[in-house]
């Protein structure tokens, strides 16, 4: 259902920013009869606040089971690790995205630790998701070249990035250029990659950014070691976006690791460098 896809893409843009015991739900259809709750969160040890967002995708039948904004705001949201459970507090309702928070000091987010987030409200919904925070032991370098002139799209710069992979384990990476421009801030280029089951010692990517973004503000290059479920969710969103409206495209299911709903609980370790 397009509404679900667009809602999740919107939630994905809010992110700053598993082991064998993880619970995983695969092949969730995008169209559903009843309203379905959405949970999304990205755990990052570098942030001082844990935030979890709840939303709802509308069902398609007339006499459907409904989930209201009040139902979301009144949810009980908790995070658990190593037997310690902490409740999150309601923060705000931002145009239908209901945000709950907890200070990181209350339950520190640590590499190698597994966290379970639960969100429930009576018989309206009960969701649960799990993630294990990746390791920070990677590094990267980059080289910026340009500008290159393209009459159809304007001048661009190319940012060649080399990520020194963490050996002995499978890793997933998010390479991103973020621009703080005069009138707006935005992610101007994002790329996801894997180390091919630990077969690749160095990951090479080339991102393109406009001259306007490069020269009109502060550009920051970040590389994140992201959890496997975060990678699968992002890749499924990308596939859905590329095949939307194509009647000959292979049917694609949105990846989710949320039981009792849809969405994503992922985690990451991030390193930054100024361009």
DRENVODREN-981996 format. One record per atom (N, C-alpha, C, CB): residue in three letters; z, y, x. Coordinates in steps of 0.05 Angstrom, whole numbers. Each point is the difference from the previous one (the first is absolute). Glycine has a CB too. Example, Ala and Ser with C-alpha at 12.3 -4.5 7.8 and 13.67 -1.06 7.14 Angstrom:
<lotis>
code,Z,Y,X
Ala,156,-114,264
Ala,0,24,-18
Ala,0,24,18
Ala,25,-23,-38
Ser,-39,44,31
Ser,1,24,16
Ser,14,22,-15
Ser,-43,-13,24
</lotis>
This chain:
<lotis>
code,Z,Y,X
Unk,0,-24,17
Unk,0,24,-17
Unk,0,25,18
Unk,25,-25,-37
Unk,-44,43,32
Unk,-3,23,18
Unk,26,17,2
Unk,-49,0,-11
Unk,63,3,-12
Unk,24,16,0
Unk,20,-11,21
Unk,-7,11,-48
Unk,10,-37,49
Unk,18,-12,19
Unk,-8,6,29
Unk,10,-36,-33
Unk,-35,33,38
Unk,-10,5,28
Unk,5,29,8
Unk,-35,-35,-7
Unk,28,54,-10
Unk,3,28,6
Unk,29,7,3
Unk,-42,10,-24
Unk,60,-21,7
Unk,28,6,2
Unk,11,-10,27
Unk,4,-3,-50
Unk,-12,-21,58
Unk,10,-11,25
Unk,-11,15,24
Unk,4,-44,-22
Unk,-29,53,20
Unk,-11,16,22
Unk,16,26,3
Unk,-46,-20,-8
Unk,53,32,-15
Unk,15,25,1
Unk,28,-5,12
Unk,-24,16,-40
Unk,36,-39,33
Unk,26,-6,12
Unk,-2,-6,30
Unk,14,-19,-44
Unk,-36,6,51
Unk,-4,-6,29
Unk,0,25,17
Unk,-25,-41,-13
Unk,14,63,2
Unk,-2,25,15
Unk,27,13,4
Unk,-46,6,-18
Unk,67,-15,4
Unk,26,11,3
Unk,15,-11,24
Unk,2,7,-49
Unk,-12,-28,61
Unk,14,-12,22
Unk,0,18,24
Unk,-13,-45,-17
Unk,35,48,31
Unk,1,15,25
Unk,-7,-21,20
Unk,35,36,-15
Unk,-29,-30,-3
Unk,11,-8,4
Unk,-4,28,-10
Unk,11,-45,25
Unk,16,-356,21
Unk,20,-11,-17
Unk,3,-29,8
Unk,-9,31,-39
Unk,29,-30,38
Unk,5,-27,10
Unk,-6,-21,-21
Unk,34,19,30
Unk,-26,-45,-25
Unk,-6,-22,-18
Unk,16,2,-26
Unk,-10,-28,40
Unk,31,45,-40
Unk,16,2,-24
Unk,-10,20,-20
Unk,38,-14,27
Unk,-60,28,-20
Unk,-9,21,-18
Unk,-11,-11,-26
Unk,-11,28,40
Unk,13,-12,-61
Unk,-11,-7,-26
Unk,-27,15,-3
Unk,46,-8,-20
Unk,-66,-6,13
Unk,-26,12,-1
Unk,-14,-6,-26
Unk,-3,-4,50
Unk,-9,24,-62
Unk,-16,-4,-25
Unk,-28,6,6
Unk,40,11,-29
Unk,-59,-29,25
Unk,-28,4,7
Unk,-17,0,-26
Unk,7,-21,45
Unk,-30,33,-42
Unk,-21,-1,-21
Unk,10,10,-27
Unk,-19,-39,23
Unk,32,63,-22
Unk,8,14,-24
Unk,-24,14,-13
Unk,48,6,18
Unk,-55,-11,-43
Unk,-22,13,-12
Unk,6,30,-5
Unk,-14,-43,-22
Unk,-7,59,22
Unk,4,29,-4
Unk,2,8,-29
Unk,-25,7,42
Unk,16,-23,-60
Unk,2,6,-29
Unk,22,-18,-11
Unk,-49,14,-3
Unk,66,-2,-14
Unk,22,-15,-12
Unk,5,10,-28
Unk,21,-7,45
Unk,-10,-10,-62
Unk,5,7,-28
Unk,22,20,-2
Unk,-16,-45,-14
Unk,38,40,28
Unk,24,17,-2
Unk,1,20,23
Unk,24,-37,-24
Unk,-7,58,21
Unk,6,17,22
Unk,12,-17,23
Unk,7,40,-31
Unk,-13,-33,55
Unk,11,-14,23
Unk,11,20,20
Unk,-33,-38,-7
Unk,56,32,17
Unk,13,18,19
Unk,-11,-2,28
Unk,41,-3,-27
Unk,-42,25,41
Unk,-10,2,27
Unk,23,8,18
Unk,-47,12,-15
Unk,50,-26,38
Unk,20,7,20
Unk,-14,4,26
Unk,36,-26,-23
Unk,-28,48,37
Unk,-12,4,26
Unk,20,13,19
Unk,-45,5,-22
Unk,46,-15,46
Unk,17,11,21
Unk,-9,-9,27
Unk,38,1,-32
Unk,-32,16,52
Unk,-8,-5,28
Unk,25,6,17
Unk,-50,11,-8
Unk,61,-31,20
Unk,25,3,16
Unk,-7,7,28
Unk,24,-32,-29
Unk,-12,54,39
Unk,-6,10,27
Unk,26,8,14
Unk,-46,17,-15
Unk,54,-30,37
Unk,25,6,13
Unk,2,29,10
Unk,1,-47,13
Unk,-23,60,-10
Unk,0,28,11
Unk,7,21,-21
Unk,-33,-15,33
Unk,32,7,-59
Unk,6,19,-21
Unk,30,-1,-7
Unk,-47,-5,-18
Unk,58,28,9
Unk,28,1,-6
Unk,6,-8,-29
Unk,5,35,34
Unk,-26,-40,-50
Unk,3,-6,-28
Unk,-18,-23,-8
Unk,12,47,-10
Unk,-1,-66,-5
Unk,-15,-22,-12
Unk,-9,9,-28
Unk,25,-35,27
Unk,-51,34,-33
Unk,-9,8,-26
Unk,-16,-23,-13
Unk,-2,48,14
Unk,7,-53,-39
Unk,-15,-20,-16
Unk,-11,14,-24
Unk,30,-38,16
Unk,-56,34,-22
Unk,-13,13,-22
Unk,-6,-21,-22
Unk,-20,35,31
Unk,26,-27,-56
Unk,-7,-17,-23
Unk,-20,15,-17
Unk,46,-22,1
Unk,-64,7,-13
Unk,-19,11,-19
Unk,-7,-21,-20
Unk,-18,32,35
Unk,-2,-26,-52
Unk,-8,-20,-20
Unk,-30,1,-4
Unk,45,4,-23
Unk,-58,-27,20
Unk,-28,-2,-7
Unk,-1,-8,-29
Unk,-14,-13,47
Unk,-1,28,-63
Unk,0,-3,-29
Unk,-16,-26,-7
Unk,3,50,-6
Unk,8,-64,-14
Unk,-13,-24,-10
Unk,-23,8,-18
Unk,42,-25,2
Unk,-58,5,-10
Unk,-25,5,-15
Unk,1,-8,-29
Unk,-23,-5,43
Unk,45,-7,-52
Unk,1,-8,-28
Unk,16,20,-17
Unk,-3,-48,14
Unk,-2,48,-40
Unk,13,19,-18
Unk,29,-5,-3
Unk,-43,4,-24
Unk,51,-29,19
Unk,28,-7,-4
Unk,12,-11,26
Unk,-9,-9,-49
Unk,7,25,70
Unk,9,-9,26
Unk,29,5,5
Unk,-46,9,17
Unk,57,-23,2
Unk,27,6,10
Unk,-2,25,18
Unk,14,-49,-2
Unk,2,69,-4
Unk,-3,26,14
Unk,23,4,20
Unk,-23,19,-40
Unk,16,-4,61
Unk,20,9,19
Unk,-3,31,1
Unk,-2,-44,27
Unk,23,58,-34
Unk,0,29,-1
Unk,9,12,26
Unk,8,-2,-49
Unk,-12,28,52
Unk,10,15,23
Unk,31,-2,1
Unk,-40,31,-2
Unk,52,-29,-21
Unk,30,-3,-1
Unk,9,-27,10
Unk,1,32,-38
Unk,-17,-53,31
Unk,7,-27,10
Unk,-1,-1,30
Unk,-19,-20,-42
Unk,0,33,54
Unk,-2,1,29
Unk,23,15,13
Unk,-50,-3,-4
Unk,56,27,-8
Unk,21,17,11
Unk,27,-13,-2
Unk,-27,40,-13
Unk,31,-57,-6
Unk,26,-13,-5
Unk,2,-28,14
Unk,4,25,-43
Unk,-23,-31,59
Unk,0,-26,14
Unk,23,-2,20
Unk,-50,-3,-7
Unk,58,-21,11
Unk,19,-6,22
Unk,-17,-9,24
Unk,38,-13,-32
Unk,-37,28,54
Unk,-15,-6,24
Unk,19,-5,23
Unk,-39,28,-17
Unk,36,-50,30
Unk,17,-7,23
Unk,-16,-10,23
Unk,36,-12,-32
Unk,-24,14,56
Unk,-12,-11,24
Unk,21,-18,13
Unk,-32,40,6
Unk,23,-63,4
Unk,19,-19,12
Unk,-10,-10,27
Unk,14,-14,-46
Unk,4,11,65
Unk,-6,-13,26
Unk,25,-12,11
Unk,-36,34,8
Unk,34,-59,1
Unk,23,-14,12
Unk,24,-1,-18
Unk,-17,13,45
Unk,12,-16,-71
Unk,22,-2,-19
Unk,12,26,-9
Unk,9,-42,20
Unk,-18,65,-9
Unk,10,26,-8
Unk,-19,13,-20
Unk,22,6,45
Unk,-12,2,-68
Unk,-16,11,-22
Unk,8,29,-4
Unk,-5,-46,-22
Unk,-15,64,21
Unk,5,28,-5
Unk,-17,10,-23
Unk,12,7,49
Unk,0,9,-67
Unk,-15,11,-22
Unk,-15,25,8
Unk,33,-19,-32
Unk,-57,23,22
Unk,-15,25,4
Unk,5,18,-23
Unk,-35,-24,27
Unk,34,50,-22
Unk,5,20,-21
Unk,-26,13,-9
Unk,45,9,20
Unk,-46,-2,-45
Unk,-24,14,-11
Unk,-3,27,13
Unk,5,-24,-44
Unk,-29,30,53
Unk,-6,25,13
Unk,-17,19,-17
Unk,3,-24,44
Unk,-26,14,-53
Unk,-18,18,-15
Unk,-21,-17,-15
Unk,8,37,34
Unk,-20,-24,-54
Unk,-23,-11,-13
Unk,-23,19,5
Unk,28,-23,-36
Unk,-46,14,53
Unk,-22,16,9
Unk,-26,-9,-14
Unk,22,8,45
Unk,-27,4,-69
Unk,-24,-5,-15
Unk,-3,-30,-6
Unk,-21,40,20
Unk,43,-53,-27
Unk,-2,-28,-7
Unk,8,-19,22
Unk,-35,12,-31
Unk,39,-2,55
Unk,9,-16,22
Unk,30,5,4
Unk,-45,1,23
Unk,61,-21,-29
Unk,29,3,0
Unk,11,-9,27
Unk,3,-6,-51
Unk,11,24,65
Unk,9,-5,27
Unk,30,-4,1
Unk,-39,26,18
Unk,47,-47,-4
Unk,28,-5,6
Unk,4,1,30
Unk,5,-29,-42
Unk,20,36,51
Unk,4,3,28
Unk,28,-10,9
Unk,-31,39,-1
Unk,32,-44,27
Unk,25,-8,13
Unk,-1,10,29
Unk,7,-40,-30
Unk,14,53,40
Unk,0,9,27
Unk,0,-25,19
Unk,25,42,-13
Unk,-42,-40,34
Unk,-3,-22,18
Unk,27,-8,13
Unk,-47,15,9
Unk,65,4,-6
Unk,26,-6,12
Unk,16,-20,-17
Unk,-1,45,21
Unk,-4,-46,-47
Unk,14,-18,-18
Unk,-8,-29,5
Unk,3,37,-34
Unk,-28,-42,41
Unk,-10,-26,6
Unk,-23,3,20
Unk,14,-19,-46
Unk,-7,20,72
Unk,-21,6,20
Unk,-23,-20,-1
Unk,35,19,29
Unk,-59,-8,-26
Unk,-25,-16,1
Unk,-4,-7,29
Unk,-20,22,-41
Unk,19,-48,47
Unk,-1,-10,28
Unk,-24,-19,4
Unk,50,6,4
Unk,-62,-4,19
Unk,-22,-19,6
Unk,11,-28,0
Unk,-24,35,27
Unk,8,-53,-38
Unk,7,-28,-1
Unk,18,-8,-24
Unk,-4,0,49
Unk,15,20,-63
Unk,17,-6,-23
Unk,-18,-2,-25
Unk,39,24,21
Unk,-29,-40,-40
Unk,-14,-4,-26
Unk,15,14,-22
Unk,-18,-45,16
Unk,3,59,-33
Unk,11,16,-21
Unk,-12,-9,-27
Unk,8,39,32
Unk,9,-40,-53
Unk,-9,-6,-27
Unk,7,23,-18
Unk,7,-50,8
Unk,-27,59,-22
Unk,4,22,-20
Unk,-3,-12,-28
Unk,-18,35,33
Unk,36,-28,-50
Unk,0,-8,-28
Unk,1,24,-18
Unk,22,-44,12
Unk,-38,43,-34
Unk,0,21,-20
Unk,-1,-13,-27
Unk,-23,33,31
Unk,42,-26,-48
Unk,1,-13,-26
Unk,11,19,-21
Unk,6,-44,22
Unk,-13,39,-47
Unk,11,15,-23
Unk,-1,-19,-24
Unk,-15,45,19
Unk,37,-59,-23
Unk,3,-18,-23
Unk,-24,-19,-3
Unk,26,35,-23
Unk,-37,-37,-1
Unk,-23,-17,-4
Unk,-27,15,3
Unk,28,-27,-31
Unk,-26,52,40
Unk,-25,15,4
Unk,-15,-9,25
Unk,22,39,-22
Unk,-8,-43,44
Unk,-13,-10,24
Unk,22,-8,20
Unk,-40,30,-7
Unk,32,-48,25
Unk,18,-9,21
Unk,-18,-8,24
Unk,35,-17,-32
Unk,-35,34,53
Unk,-18,-3,22
Unk,16,-6,26
Unk,-33,30,-22
Unk,20,-44,40
Unk,13,-7,26
Unk,-22,-2,21
Unk,38,-23,-23
Unk,-33,34,47
Unk,-19,-2,22
Unk,15,-1,26
Unk,-35,24,-27
Unk,22,-35,48
Unk,13,-4,25
Unk,-18,7,23
Unk,28,-36,-20
Unk,-17,47,42
Unk,-15,6,23
Unk,17,-3,25
Unk,-29,31,-26
Unk,17,-38,49
Unk,13,-1,25
Unk,-12,22,18
Unk,9,-50,-4
Unk,8,66,16
Unk,-9,23,15
Unk,-12,-9,27
Unk,35,29,-22
Unk,-60,-19,29
Unk,-13,-9,25
Unk,14,11,24
Unk,-43,-2,-25
Unk,34,-7,48
Unk,10,9,26
Unk,-14,25,9
Unk,11,-47,12
Unk,3,64,5
Unk,-11,25,10
Unk,-14,-3,27
Unk,35,24,-26
Unk,-36,-48,38
Unk,-8,-3,27
Unk,-30,1,5
Unk,40,-25,6
Unk,-54,45,-16
Unk,-28,4,5
Unk,-4,28,11
Unk,-13,-33,-37
Unk,-11,38,48
Unk,-6,27,9
Unk,-29,5,-4
Unk,36,-2,35
Unk,-44,27,-33
Unk,-29,7,-4
Unk,-7,24,16
Unk,1,-20,-46
Unk,-27,22,51
Unk,-12,23,13
Unk,-24,9,-15
Unk,17,-15,45
Unk,-27,39,-40
Unk,-24,9,-15
Unk,-16,20,17
Unk,25,-7,-44
Unk,-50,10,35
Unk,-18,20,12
Unk,-15,13,-22
Unk,-4,-26,43
Unk,3,53,-42
Unk,-15,15,-21
Unk,-25,11,13
Unk,42,12,-24
Unk,-65,-16,11
Unk,-26,10,9
Unk,-13,15,-22
Unk,-5,-38,32
Unk,-12,57,-25
Unk,-15,16,-20
Unk,4,30,6
Unk,6,-37,-34
Unk,-16,53,15
Unk,-11,-8,-26
Unk,-29,-10,2
Unk,31,34,-21
Unk,-38,-51,1
Unk,-27,-10,-3
Unk,-11,12,-26
Unk,11,-43,25
Unk,-36,52,-23
Unk,-12,13,-23
Unk,-15,-19,-18
Unk,-3,41,27
Unk,10,-41,-53
Unk,-14,-16,-20
Unk,-8,20,-22
Unk,25,-43,10
Unk,-51,49,-13
Unk,-9,20,-19
Unk,9,-5,-29
Unk,-39,8,29
Unk,41,-34,-36
Unk,7,-6,-28
Unk,30,2,-5
Unk,-39,-31,-1
Unk,56,28,21
Unk,28,0,-5
Unk,16,20,17
Unk,-5,-47,-13
Unk,-8,61,31
Unk,14,19,18
Unk,9,-13,25
Unk,14,25,-40
Unk,-1,-9,57
Unk,9,-10,26
Unk,24,-18,-3
Unk,-17,41,22
Unk,19,-61,-5
Unk,23,-19,0
Unk,9,-4,29
Unk,-17,-22,-42
Unk,42,13,44
Unk,12,-10,24
Unk,4,-31,-3
Unk,22,45,11
Unk,-23,-59,11
Unk,6,-28,0
Unk,26,-5,16
Unk,-50,-12,-4
Unk,67,-4,-7
Unk,26,-6,13
Unk,0,-30,6
Unk,24,38,-25
Unk,-28,-45,50
Unk,1,-28,9
Unk,28,-8,7
Unk,-48,4,17
Unk,58,-24,-31
Unk,28,-8,3
Unk,1,-29,11
Unk,14,30,-37
Unk,4,-34,56
Unk,6,-26,11
Unk,29,-7,-5
Unk,-36,6,36
Unk,41,-28,-50
Unk,27,-9,-6
Unk,6,-25,17
Unk,-3,19,-48
Unk,24,-17,64
Unk,9,-23,16
Unk,17,-18,-18
Unk,-1,27,44
Unk,-10,-50,-51
Unk,13,-17,-20
Unk,26,-13,10
Unk,-46,-9,-19
Unk,64,4,1
Unk,24,-16,6
Unk,-8,-29,1
Unk,31,34,-22
Unk,-27,-47,45
Unk,-10,-27,4
Unk,20,-20,-11
Unk,-25,15,40
Unk,15,-39,-47
Unk,17,-22,-9
Unk,6,0,-30
Unk,20,1,45
Unk,-33,17,-60
Unk,4,0,-29
Unk,-24,14,-13
Unk,50,1,6
Unk,-54,-6,-31
Unk,-22,12,-15
Unk,9,28,-9
Unk,-18,-45,-15
Unk,1,65,19
Unk,7,27,-6
Unk,-22,13,-17
Unk,27,3,42
Unk,-18,18,-57
Unk,-18,15,-17
Unk,5,29,5
Unk,-1,-36,-35
Unk,-21,52,37
Unk,3,28,9
Unk,-14,18,-20
Unk,2,-15,48
Unk,9,39,-50
Unk,-11,22,-15
Unk,-4,24,19
Unk,22,-16,-44
Unk,-47,24,48
Unk,-6,22,18
Unk,-9,24,-18
Unk,-14,-31,39
Unk,27,54,-35
Unk,-3,21,-20
Unk,0,27,14
Unk,23,-28,-34
Unk,-41,46,25
Unk,0,28,9
Unk,9,17,-24
Unk,-37,-8,34
Unk,59,23,-29
Unk,11,18,-20
Unk,-4,28,9
Unk,34,-35,-14
Unk,-44,52,-4
Unk,-6,28,6
Unk,18,19,-16
Unk,-48,-13,12
Unk,61,31,2
Unk,16,21,-13
Unk,-17,25,1
Unk,45,-21,13
Unk,-60,26,-35
Unk,-19,22,-1
Unk,12,24,-15
Unk,-38,-32,2
Unk,24,54,0
Unk,11,25,-11
Unk,6,-2,-30
Unk,-26,25,34
Unk,7,-37,-49
Unk,4,-1,-29
Unk,9,-27,-11
Unk,-36,34,-2
Unk,35,-55,18
Unk,9,-26,-10
Unk,5,-18,24
Unk,-26,6,-43
Unk,43,-27,38
Unk,5,-21,20
Unk,-11,-26,-11
Unk,41,24,18
Unk,-53,-40,-2
Unk,-11,-25,-10
Unk,-6,-19,22
Unk,-20,25,-38
Unk,18,-51,30
Unk,-10,-21,18
Unk,-31,3,0
Unk,40,-31,-9
Unk,-51,36,32
Unk,-29,5,1
Unk,-16,-25,9
Unk,10,48,10
Unk,4,-68,1
Unk,-14,-24,8
Unk,21,-22,4
Unk,-37,26,23
Unk,32,-49,-36
Unk,19,-23,2
Unk,-16,-25,6
Unk,32,22,-33
Unk,-21,-39,50
Unk,-13,-25,7
Unk,21,-22,2
Unk,-38,24,24
Unk,32,-47,-35
Unk,19,-23,2
Unk,-13,-22,17
Unk,19,11,-46
Unk,-2,-24,63
Unk,-11,-21,18
Unk,22,-21,4
Unk,-30,34,22
Unk,21,-57,-13
Unk,18,-22,8
Unk,-7,-8,29
Unk,5,-16,-48
Unk,14,0,59
Unk,-6,-10,27
Unk,-12,-28,-1
Unk,38,26,17
Unk,-50,-33,-41
Unk,-14,-25,-3
Unk,17,-24,8
Unk,-43,24,8
Unk,66,-26,-21
Unk,19,-22,5
Unk,8,-2,30
Unk,-21,-25,-38
Unk,27,49,49
Unk,10,3,28
Unk,-22,-7,20
Unk,46,-11,-16
Unk,-71,12,8
Unk,-21,-7,19
Unk,-10,25,15
Unk,-13,-38,-30
Unk,20,61,21
Unk,-10,25,12
Unk,23,15,13
Unk,-36,3,-34
Unk,33,3,60
Unk,21,14,15
Unk,-2,30,-3
Unk,0,-37,33
Unk,-24,47,-40
Unk,-4,28,-3
Unk,-18,5,-24
Unk,5,7,50
Unk,3,12,-67
Unk,-15,6,-24
Unk,-13,27,4
Unk,31,-28,-30
Unk,-57,29,27
Unk,-15,25,4
Unk,-12,9,-26
Unk,-11,-13,47
Unk,16,39,-54
Unk,-11,11,-24
Unk,-11,28,6
Unk,32,-26,-28
Unk,-51,35,11
Unk,-10,27,2
Unk,2,13,-28
Unk,-31,-13,38
Unk,46,35,-39
Unk,2,15,-25
Unk,-15,26,3
Unk,45,-20,-9
Unk,-56,29,-14
Unk,-14,25,0
Unk,15,21,-17
Unk,-44,-25,6
Unk,46,49,5
Unk,12,22,-16
Unk,-18,24,2
Unk,47,-18,10
Unk,-45,35,-30
Unk,-17,23,-2
Unk,9,22,20
Unk,-10,-11,-48
Unk,-8,28,55
Unk,7,22,18
Unk,21,18,-14
Unk,-46,-1,21
Unk,43,4,-47
Unk,19,17,-15
Unk,28,-11,2
Unk,-36,13,-32
Unk,39,-39,28
Unk,27,-12,2
Unk,10,1,29
Unk,-11,-30,-38
Unk,-6,26,57
Unk,8,0,28
Unk,8,27,10
Unk,-31,-38,8
Unk,17,59,-16
Unk,4,27,11
Unk,17,19,-17
Unk,-43,-7,22
Unk,47,0,-47
Unk,14,19,-17
Unk,30,-5,-3
Unk,-43,5,-24
Unk,53,-25,37
Unk,29,-5,-3
Unk,9,-20,21
Unk,-3,10,-49
Unk,26,-22,44
Unk,11,-20,18
Unk,-8,-28,-9
Unk,39,30,9
Unk,-51,-45,9
Unk,-9,-27,-5
Unk,19,-20,15
Unk,-48,15,-7
Unk,57,-35,-7
Unk,18,-19,11
Unk,-12,-28,-3
Unk,40,29,-10
Unk,-41,-43,32
Unk,-10,-28,-1
Unk,25,-18,0
Unk,-43,11,25
Unk,44,-29,-44
Unk,22,-19,-2
Unk,-11,-29,-1
Unk,28,34,-24
Unk,-14,-51,37
Unk,-5,-29,-1
Unk,25,-14,-10
Unk,-35,3,38
Unk,32,-19,-58
Unk,23,-14,-12
Unk,-4,-30,2
Unk,7,38,-32
Unk,14,-52,40
Unk,0,-29,-2
Unk,11,-5,-28
Unk,7,-9,50
Unk,-24,-1,-68
Unk,8,-3,-28
Unk,4,-30,-7
Unk,-26,42,-12
Unk,41,-46,-9
Unk,5,-27,-9
Unk,-25,-13,-12
Unk,49,12,-8
Unk,-49,-38,8
Unk,-24,-14,-10
Unk,-7,7,-29
Unk,11,-37,31
Unk,9,39,-48
Unk,-5,6,-28
Unk,-11,28,-4
Unk,36,-32,-13
Unk,-27,51,30
Unk,-10,27,-1
Unk,-30,-1,7
Unk,45,20,13
Unk,-52,-35,8
Unk,-29,-2,7
Unk,-16,-12,-22
Unk,14,-5,48
Unk,-5,-17,-60
Unk,-15,-14,-21
Unk,-4,18,-24
Unk,18,-44,16
Unk,3,59,-23
Unk,-2,19,-23
Unk,-20,22,5
Unk,48,-10,-11
Unk,-47,22,35
Unk,-19,21,7
Unk,-28,-10,0
Unk,35,22,27
Unk,-40,-46,-16
Unk,-26,-11,1
Unk,-11,-7,-28
Unk,10,-18,46
Unk,8,9,-63
Unk,-10,-6,-27
Unk,-7,25,-16
Unk,29,-41,0
Unk,-13,63,5
Unk,-7,25,-12
Unk,-27,11,10
Unk,49,10,-5
Unk,-54,-13,31
Unk,-25,8,11
Unk,-23,-16,-11
Unk,23,13,42
Unk,-20,-39,-45
Unk,-21,-17,-12
Unk,-5,8,-29
Unk,13,-37,31
Unk,8,42,-46
Unk,-4,8,-28
Unk,-14,26,-2
Unk,41,-24,-12
Unk,-35,43,30
Unk,-13,26,0
Unk,-30,-3,7
Unk,43,22,12
Unk,-50,-40,6
Unk,-28,-3,8
Unk,-16,-15,-20
Unk,15,0,47
Unk,-3,-17,-64
Unk,-15,-16,-19
Unk,1,11,-29
Unk,9,-39,29
Unk,7,60,-33
Unk,3,10,-27
Unk,-27,8,-12
Unk,46,16,11
Unk,-52,-27,-34
Unk,-25,7,-14
Unk,-24,-16,8
Unk,18,45,-3
Unk,-15,-63,23
Unk,-22,-17,9
Unk,1,-27,-15
Unk,0,22,45
Unk,-18,-27,-64
Unk,2,-24,-16
Unk,-6,-26,16
Unk,-14,27,-39
Unk,3,-24,63
Unk,-6,-24,16
Unk,21,-5,22
Unk,-48,9,-8
Unk,68,8,9
Unk,21,-4,20
Unk,17,-24,-7
Unk,0,49,10
Unk,10,-62,11
Unk,18,-23,-5
Unk,26,10,-12
Unk,-20,-25,39
Unk,30,12,-60
Unk,25,9,-13
Unk,23,2,20
Unk,-15,-20,-43
Unk,30,41,42
Unk,22,5,19
Unk,26,3,-15
Unk,-32,21,33
Unk,53,-34,-23
Unk,26,3,-11
Unk,17,19,18
Unk,-3,-46,-21
Unk,19,62,8
Unk,18,18,15
Unk,23,-15,12
Unk,-13,38,-30
Unk,16,-37,57
Unk,22,-13,12
Unk,27,13,-7
Unk,-30,-14,38
Unk,50,-1,-43
Unk,27,10,-5
Unk,21,-20,9
Unk,-17,26,-39
Unk,39,-16,50
Unk,22,-18,6
Unk,24,6,-17
Unk,-16,-2,47
Unk,11,14,-71
Unk,21,7,-19
Unk,1,-21,-22
Unk,-5,49,10
Unk,27,-63,-12
Unk,5,-19,-22
Unk,8,16,-25
Unk,13,-37,32
Unk,-24,29,-55
Unk,8,13,-25
Unk,-14,27,-5
Unk,43,-22,5
Unk,-62,29,12
Unk,-16,24,-3
Unk,-23,0,20
Unk,41,25,-16
Unk,-50,-2,24
Unk,-20,3,20
Unk,7,22,19
Unk,-35,-17,-32
Unk,22,18,55
Unk,5,21,19
Unk,5,-12,28
Unk,19,28,-36
Unk,-3,-14,52
Unk,3,-8,27
Unk,27,10,11
Unk,-50,0,7
Unk,64,-18,7
Unk,22,8,17
Unk,-8,-7,28
Unk,36,-6,-36
Unk,-41,25,53
Unk,-9,-4,27
Unk,19,13,20
Unk,-47,-4,-16
Unk,41,1,41
Unk,16,13,21
Unk,-17,5,24
Unk,41,-23,-16
Unk,-31,40,35
Unk,-16,9,22
Unk,17,11,23
Unk,-37,10,-32
Unk,25,-10,56
Unk,11,15,22
Unk,-23,19,9
Unk,32,-37,15
Unk,-26,62,-11
Unk,-21,20,4
Unk,4,15,27
Unk,-4,5,-50
Unk,-18,0,64
Unk,0,17,23
Unk,-21,23,-4
Unk,15,-39,30
Unk,-8,62,-20
Unk,-17,24,-5
Unk,-8,13,27
Unk,23,7,-44
Unk,-47,5,43
Unk,-9,17,23
Unk,-17,23,-12
Unk,0,-40,33
Unk,3,63,-21
Unk,-16,23,-9
Unk,-29,-2,11
Unk,41,28,-2
Unk,-60,-22,-14
Unk,-28,0,9
Unk,-6,25,16
Unk,-14,-29,-40
</lotis>
